[in-house]
Amino acid sequence: MSNETTKRRGRPAGSTSFVKVKLQDLIALVGEGAVVPVSKIYLRENSIDISQQPVKMVLSAANEIEEQPKIEFSMTSFE
């Protein structure tokens, strides 16, 4: 048996996944109507109801599909 310390996995001790951002900076970046992901734990700690239906996100790029011209071709059979 070896007394070596095994390599640890995951985030280093003391690191976090979240940072604090001023709301005015966030609104300036994404706009007032944007949908922003928020931690469920943060919502629970601030007594915000999280039992709502998921937000349906609409992609504007899907509306901008241009119709491509048809490609004409013919098939030749060699027997």
Secondary structure as UniProt FT lines:
FT   TURN            13..14
FT   HELIX           23..30
FT   TURN            32..33
FT   HELIX           40..45
FT   TURN            46..47
FT   HELIX           60..64
//
